[in-house]
């Protein structure tokens, strides 16, 4: 009987789902503030230059929100730069944008991303992080263990 184990791809899917759930949560409204202006009636010429209205997506269910909260707790195991790279990639940012925002080259940003996924998988599988291993060695060891 084989034991179920977390892999890097499973971790990545959970972060993508968490970012999607965050986007679908309702906007935060400050209690006590409201608008007293009447609704405007637009003519066609007014609508031409306007942006289309924001489409509201289906709100996430309670299970998805719970998974999102659990996934966000995993970020505390990471260094700040690794957190930022993982979250930007989960949010759908392109590598070029990620590199620009964190100030790393493409290869270094990818290594931080892969290392972060490996750290989370390693912790979720009940292991302690080994001391004295470089990021590359740790990534190789984790991928070999999950294969």
C-alpha positions, 0 to 999 in steps of 0.5 A: 500500500503506497502512502499519499504524498504531496508533490510540487504540482499539487502545491502549485494547483492549490496556490492557483486555486487560492489566488482564484478564490481571492479574486472571486471574494466580494469587495470589502465595504467599509461599514457605515459608508454609503452613496447618496447620489442618485443613479445616473441615466446614460445616453449612448454617446456617454457609454461609448467611452466608458469601460465595460462593467465588471463582470461578477463571478460566482462566489466561492463556496465554504470548502474553497475558502477553507482550502484557500486559508490553509494554503495561505498558511503555507506561505509562513514557511517561506522567505519573503522573496519566495512568498512573493514569487509563488503568489505572483505566479499563482495569480497568473503573472508572466515570468517577465513581470515576476522578475521585474517585481522581485528584481531577479533574473528569470533563472533565479526567479524560477529557482526560488519558485521551485524551491518554495514549492519543494519546501512546502511539499517537504513540510506537508509530507512530514519531513524537517528541512535538511540543513546545509543543502543548497537550493539546487540540491534540495530541489533535486532531492525533493523531485527525486523523492516524489518520483 
